[in-house]
Amino acid sequence: MQNVKLPIKVDPVRAAQKQLELEATIPKEILSRLAESTISIQSDIKTAFSFDIDKQKLRIFHGQASVAVELICQRCNEPMIYQCEAEFTYCPVHNQEQEDNLPDAYEAIYYDENGEVNLHQIVEDELIVTLPQIAKHAIEECQQSEFELTFGEIDEVEQRPNPFDALAQLKHK
């Protein structure tokens, strides 16, 4: 695998024909939407891409991205570090018909006007999707864990007779 500066855009057809594999980092300053969704991004984003042609002759690319971000714990309202890990497989398409015919294992992504796809945007989208809806520490690490209580006791529910038992008895007579 080549360790290079990740290009912003790439032609997935040519890359698949060459069976290109890239390992690269994206500077954290570039991913502004991810930065807006978190308190801060802790380091540059590590990525890996491999382009290939599958058995159905579809050009596909598989990717991984990893970065630590800082979020606010919704339980104790303190900052916490969360490790975002994204793994994805895309198949570039030109139109809706091609997208409809794709196998379920692949996510469709549309080419731009130059026949390329934006790798930075894909990585940013995938990392944003991996962010938790409600960020919170593990219960044993959270400062508010001592207040994690339940109130009251649940009474045992007594077994009520099935109202249809009477019908079943009539049926057997």
C-alpha positions as a printed Julia matrix, in Angstrom:
173×3 Matrix{Float64}:
   0.0     0.0     0.0
   1.23    3.45   -0.83
   1.31    5.96    1.99
   0.55    9.21    0.22
  -1.29   12.49    0.6
  -4.9    11.59   -0.06
  -6.15   13.27   -3.23
  -9.37   15.21   -2.85
 -10.92   13.62   -5.93
 -10.12   10.41   -7.76
 -11.33    8.69  -10.92
 -12.66    5.38   -9.52
 -12.65    3.63  -12.93
  -8.92    4.2   -13.5
  -8.12    3.49   -9.87
 -10.06    0.19  -10.02
  -8.28   -0.85  -13.21
  -4.95   -0.24  -11.49
  -6.23   -1.88   -8.28
  -4.95    1.15   -6.44
  -4.49    1.0    -2.68
  -3.92    4.17   -0.67
  -3.08    4.79    2.95
  -3.17    8.43    3.9
  -4.06   11.02    6.47
  -6.41   13.94    6.01
  -5.58   17.11    7.96
  -8.27   17.73   10.58
  -8.66   21.35    9.46
 -10.18   20.24    6.14
 -13.2    18.46    7.67
 -15.19   21.48    8.81
 -18.57   19.72    9.08
 -17.09   17.09   11.41
 -15.5    19.86   13.48
 -18.9    21.6    13.79
 -20.48   18.35   14.99
 -17.94   17.89   17.81
 -16.09   19.98   20.37
 -12.8    19.2    18.65
 -11.03   16.7    16.45
  -8.06   15.25   18.34
  -5.78   14.3    15.44
  -5.53   14.01   11.68
  -7.84   11.41   10.13
  -6.26    8.08    9.19
  -7.7     6.58    6.02
  -7.19    3.56    3.8
  -8.76    2.97    0.39
  -8.59    0.02   -1.98
 -10.07    0.17   -5.46
 -11.04   -3.0    -7.29
 -13.31   -4.63   -9.88
 -15.67   -7.23   -8.43
 -16.92  -10.48  -10.0
 -19.81   -8.64  -11.68
 -17.33   -6.25  -13.33
 -18.45   -3.37  -11.1
 -15.85   -0.8   -10.12
 -15.89   -0.57   -6.34
 -13.81    0.91   -3.58
 -13.55   -0.06    0.03
 -12.44    2.41    2.66
 -11.73    2.85    6.32
 -11.36    5.99    8.39
 -10.43    6.52   12.01
 -10.17    9.54   14.29
 -10.67   10.49   17.95
 -13.05   13.37   18.62
 -14.09   15.21   21.75
 -17.79   15.28   22.62
 -19.9    16.41   25.59
 -21.27   13.6    27.76
 -25.03   14.07   27.98
 -25.13   12.42   31.4
 -22.53   14.5    33.3
 -22.0    17.43   30.88
 -18.22   16.9    30.85
 -15.96   16.45   27.78
 -15.17   12.91   26.66
 -13.05   11.32   23.93
 -14.88    9.16   21.38
 -13.11    7.01   18.79
 -14.87    7.22   15.41
 -14.28    4.18   13.21
 -15.9     4.03    9.77
 -15.78    1.24    7.22
 -17.56    1.52    3.88
 -17.82    0.1     0.37
 -19.01    2.23   -2.54
 -19.8     1.62   -6.17
 -19.8     4.76   -8.36
 -22.85    5.15  -10.61
 -24.04    7.59  -13.29
 -27.81    7.36  -12.88
 -30.72    6.0   -10.85
 -31.06    2.88  -12.99
 -27.5     1.82  -12.21
 -28.12    2.53   -8.54
 -31.26    0.36   -8.53
 -29.32   -2.58  -10.03
 -26.52   -2.51   -7.44
 -26.07   -5.42   -5.02
 -27.03   -4.62   -1.42
 -23.41   -4.93   -0.29
 -22.48   -1.68   -2.05
 -23.52    1.88   -1.4
 -24.06    3.98   -4.5
 -22.16    7.21   -5.03
 -22.6     9.47   -8.04
 -19.75   10.63  -10.24
 -19.27   14.37  -10.57
 -19.14   16.17  -13.95
 -15.52   15.03  -14.45
 -16.18   11.35  -13.69
 -14.57   11.57  -10.25
 -15.63   11.11   -6.63
 -14.66   13.32   -3.69
 -12.79   11.15   -1.15
 -12.6    13.85    1.53
 -16.35   14.34    1.46
 -16.96   10.59    1.65
 -14.69   10.23    4.69
 -16.31   13.21    6.4
 -19.83   11.9     5.74
 -18.97    8.44    7.04
 -17.36    9.79   10.22
 -20.32   12.07   10.95
 -22.66    9.08   10.61
 -20.62    7.13   13.2
 -21.02    9.83   15.86
 -23.37    8.7    18.64
 -26.83   10.23   18.81
 -26.43   10.63   22.56
 -22.83   10.9    23.66
 -22.12    9.55   27.11
 -19.28    7.98   29.06
 -19.35    4.34   30.01
 -21.41    4.17   33.23
 -18.37    3.29   35.37
 -16.39    6.28   34.01
 -19.14    8.89   34.24
 -19.2    11.35   37.14
 -22.98   11.06   37.33
 -22.96    7.24   37.65
 -23.72    7.49   41.38
 -27.03    9.11   40.45
 -27.97    6.32   37.99
 -30.91    5.05   40.01
 -34.3     3.59   39.47
 -37.22    4.6    41.64
 -39.88    2.33   43.06
 -40.34   -1.35   42.66
 -42.19   -3.12   39.92
 -44.99   -5.24   41.3
 -45.26   -8.75   40.08
 -48.04   -9.02   37.59
 -50.5   -11.68   38.59
 -51.64  -14.03   35.89
 -55.1   -13.09   34.73
 -57.17  -15.76   33.1
 -57.27  -15.71   29.33
 -60.73  -14.42   28.29
 -60.73  -16.82   25.35
 -60.48  -19.88   27.62
 -64.28  -19.79   28.01
 -64.65  -20.02   24.24
 -62.2   -22.91   24.1
 -64.24  -24.77   26.74
 -67.44  -24.25   24.75
 -65.75  -25.59   21.67
 -64.8   -28.83   23.43
 -68.38  -29.53   24.7
